[in-house]
């Protein structure tokens, strides 16, 4: 029986035995500690983390525990490191890995499905059927970094090679952390059919995914692209990302305003990124007969929606989770070609040792924070482990 090749490292990029990492404490609390640096296995690489963006789901995990899919989930794992929107540098290669080289800059997507079930074979690895009791059966090969396996609020993390994308030299660390957000937007439009050139697309909710959904839709040739929301500053960012029209729904009825632009029949596609009952019903009523609606937001509570209107008008509802069907790779292609400037949604940067303050900015939307990024490189040696 052939022996397994060892993990490949380089003297030019030495890997320490331990690292600093933030881990869950009590609800809404993280503590800085020291953990062993994980080693990559088959089809895995070790990433030295250079920057990580904060997602609203990170805040849910810190509040409810992993994987934060439902309130009252499993008990807190007080050695767990969250954070899933990160980029960095390849530091070590698992046995047999030759797709990457040590020293390459990479960004990551979250999910590596089991690779065995029907959904994974269809490219729907974010809907892996080997879900396990608490989302993601690690023993089956499922990884969801920052959800079920340690994530990016640390100095190093292990990633499956299927979740790693090379970063061009022309792209900043901060922008590279946003590729997975753009990938989620790309996945939503992919599930709607992907062929949106010349079609009208409405995006409701100018959060990070909504704003980049505008950018992706415009890059795919949609026309017109309409963004609705309640914050003028964010709507203005939407304009810069390609929205042909913006609508502040505090000032006017969103459904009526959309129909004044596209006609009484309504829009061809709607990407719903607000997640409220009102926004979902508005999305239904601003879509034309036979149109398609992507539900990209995670509603916190059950919603009463106008299903009779959906059925009578032969509409299609698509729920998405994350960044399936390699959508992140396609988003990177657009970003690398400067088809849109994702860095417009990056508003604040903190050092990794200031993570609690960075989380506060994201949670409380201080200074209308959209995407808050923490940088690990250059400050890691300053991290002090709490006694």
N, C-alpha and C positions, 0 to 999 in steps of 0.2 A: 504494500500500500504506500503510495507516494506521500511524503511528509509535506505539511503545509508550510508555505514560505512565510518568513517572519514579517513583522511590521517594518516598513521601510522608513528610516529617519535620515536626517542630514546634519552633519556637523555645523553647517552654515546656519541652521535654524534649530538650535537645541531645544528640547522639550523638557520642562521641569517635571519633577515627580508630583508636586502639588500645585494647586492654583487657588486663587481667591474666587469666591462665588457667593452670590446672594441666594439665600434659601428662604422658603416659607417659614414664618413664625406663627403667631396667632393671626386670626383674620385681620386683613389690612395691614399686615406687618411683614417686613423682610428683615433678615439679619445677615450680616456679612460674616462668612466663615471661610475655612480652608478645607478643600476637598482634594482627593487624588485626581490627577489628570486622567481622564478616561483614555483607553487605547482602542483604536479602530479594529474591527473584525473584518470578515469577508465582505467585500463590496462596500467598504466604509472608508472614510478619511477622517482625520482629525483636523479641525478648523481652529486656528488661533483667531479668536474673535477680535475684530477691530472696531466695529460699531454695531449697535442694535437699536432699532426703532421700537417705540412703545405702541402697542395696539390696545384697543378697548377690551379685547378678550384677556389681555394680561391683567388688567384691573379686576376682571371677573374672577380669574384664577386666584389672585392674591386675596380676594374677599371670600370666595366660596371654597377654595381648594381645587386641586386638579381632579378631573378635567374641566370643571365649571360649566358643564353642559346644562345642568339643572340645579336649582337651589336645593340644598340639603343633600348634596352628593356625598362621596366617600370622605372619610376623615382626612384631615390635613396630613400630608407627608412632609414632615418638618426637615427633611433633607433634600427637598425637591427644588430645583432651579427653574423658574419660568423664563419666558422671553423666547420669541420665535421668529422675529423679523430681523435677522442678523446677517452680517457679511464678515469676511475676514480673509485669512491667508492659509493655504494648505500647509500644515505642519508635519503630518505623517500620513503614510499610505498603508491601508490594511493589506493583508495577504492577497497577492494577485492583482491588485489595483494598478492599472497602467493608463487609465483615462485622464489622470491629472498628474501634475508635477508639484513637488514641494516648492513653495515660494509663490505659487500662482494665487492671484486674488480671485475670490469666489463669493457669490452670494447664494442663499439657500431658499428652498421652499420648505414647507412644514412637513408635509405628509409623505411617508413611504409606506404604501399599503403592503399587505402580506404577499402580493404577487401571485397568489394561488387561486383566489376566489373569482367568480364570474365578473364582478364589478372591476376588480383590479385589472383583469385581462382586457377589459373594455377601455381602460385608461381612466376609470372613475375611482382612483385609489383614495380620494377623500370620502368616498362612500363604501369603503372596504367592508365586506360582509363579515369578516373576522373581527367583529366589533368588540368582543369580550364583554365582560360584565360592566366595566366602567369606561368604555370607549377605548378601543385599541388593544388587541391581544399581542403583547410584545413577544410571547413565545411562538406566535405564528409568523413573526417577522414584521408586524405592523409597528411603525414608529410615527409619532407626532411630536416632534421636538418642541419643548415648552409646554406641551399638554400632557403627554404620558411618559415621555423620556426627557431627561434634563435638557434645558434650553440655553439661551444665549446671554443671560445676565451673569456671565462668568468670563473667565479668560480663555477657556477652551470648550469645545463641544464636538461630539462625533456625529457625522451625517452619512447616510447612505448615498452612494454616488449618484443615484437617480434623482436626488434632491439638490444637486449642486450645479451651479451655472457659473461659467467663467465671466469675470468682470473686465471690460476693456480699460486700458490705461487712462482713457479720456473721461472716465466716470469717477466722481468723487465717492468716498466711503458713504457719506450720508445718502446720496442718491441711490447707491447700490442697495441700501436697506429697504428701499421703497419698491423694489422690483416685485416682491411677493404681493404687495397691495395692488399694483397694476395687474399682476397675474390673476388675482381674484376678479377684478373687473373684466379682464379678458375672458376668464372662464364663464362669467355670466353671459357675455355676448356670444361666446361659443355655443353655449347651451340653447340660446335663442335661435341658433342656426348659423351665426357667423357672417352670413351674406347680408350685411346691412348697408352696403353702398347704395346711395340714392334713397334710402328709407329714412323715415322720421323716427328719431329716438328721443325719448324723454328720460331724464335721470332725476329722481326725486331724492333729495337729501344730500347736501354738499359736505359730507364727511370725507375722510380720505378715500374710501372706495368709490363713493359717488363722484368725487372730483376727478379721479383717474378713470372712471367709467366714461365721463365726458371726453377725456383725452383719447381713450382707446376708440370710442365710437367715431370720433372725428377722424382719427388716423385710418380707420377702416372705411371711410368714405360716407358715413351717414350724413344725411342732410334733410331738414335741419336738425341740429342737436339742441335740445332745450334742457335747461337746468332749473329746478324749483327748489326753494329753501326759504329760510327765515333770516339769514344773516347776510347783509349786503356785502361785507368784506369777503366772505367766502364765495358769494355769487360772482364777485369781481374776479376772484382767482379762477373760477369756472370759465369766465369769458377768456382769460388769458390762455386757458387750456383748450379752447376751441368751441365753447358754447356759442351758438348763433343767437340765442335768446336766453335771458335769465328772467325768472319770475319770483318775486318775493311774495310768498303766500300769506304773509301778514297783511299785505296791502290789497290783495285781489284774490278772487277765487281761482285756484290753480287749474281746475278742470276747464272752466270757461276760458281762461287765458290761453291754455294750450290749444283749445279748439279755434280760438281766434287766429292762431298762427298756422295751424295745419289743416283747418277746415272742420266742419261739424262732425265728420265721421270719426275723427280722433287720430291718434298716432299709431304707427305700425308697431313700435316696440316701446316698452317702458321698463327701465331698470330701477327697482324700488329699493332705496338704500336708507330709508328713515326708520322703518320697522314699527311704526305706530298703526293702530287700527284705522285712523283717519287717512293716513298716507296710503295704506294698502287699498282702501276703497276708492280713494282718488285715482290711484293707478289703474284700477279696473275701469273706472268711468271715463278716463281720458284715452283709453285704448280703442282702436277701431274693431269692427267685427272680424274675427279670424286673427286678430293681433296676438302678440305674445308679451307676457309679463315675467320678468325675472325678479324673484324675491331674494335679494342679496343680504338684507339685514336680518339680525336675530331678534325677533320680538321677544320681550320678556314674559308676556302673558298671552293666553289664548285670545284670539280676535274674532269678532263677528264680522263676516264679510258678505258682500252681495253675490253669493254663488248663483242665484237664479240669473243674474245679469251675465255672469260668465258663461253659463250653460246655454242660455238663449242666443248668445252672440258668438258661440263657437270659439271662445278665447282659450288660450293655453297659459297655464301657470307653471313656472319652473322654479323650484327651490334649489339653491346651490349652497355648498359648503366648501369654503377654501378655494384652492387653486388647481383643480384637477385637469386632466387631459393635457398635461405639459403646457398649460397656458402661460406659466411663468416664463418659460423659454421664449415663447412668442412675444411676450411683453418686453423681455430683455432685448429682443431684436429691434423692436420699435424704439426703445430708449437708447440703445447703442447708436442707432441711425439718427438720433435727435428728432424723431417724429413728434415728440412732445417733451416738455420739460417737467418731469415729475418732481424735481426739487422745489417747485413752487409751493408744494404742500408741506415742505419741511420748514418749521417755524422756530424751533428752539434746539439747542445742543447743550448737553451737560456731560461732565466726566462721570465715569462709571461709579466712582465713590460717592457721587451726588445723586445716585439713583432715587432715593426717597423723595428728594425735591423734584426730580424730573417726573416722577409718577404723580406728584401733587399737581404739577403744571398740566399734565395730561388729564387727570381726573377732574380737576376744577376748571379746566379750560382757561387757565390764567393767561392773560394777554391774548385771548382767542387762539390758544395753542391748537394746532391741527396734528402735525406729526412731530413728536419730540424724540430726538435721537441722543443716545448716550455713547460716548467714545471710550473704548477700552485702551487703545494704544496711547502710550506716552503718559498715562496716569496710573497704569496697573501697579507700578512699583510704589505708588503712594498709598495704596489701599491698606488700611489698618483693620485687622480682624478684631471685632469686639470681644472683650473678655466675658 
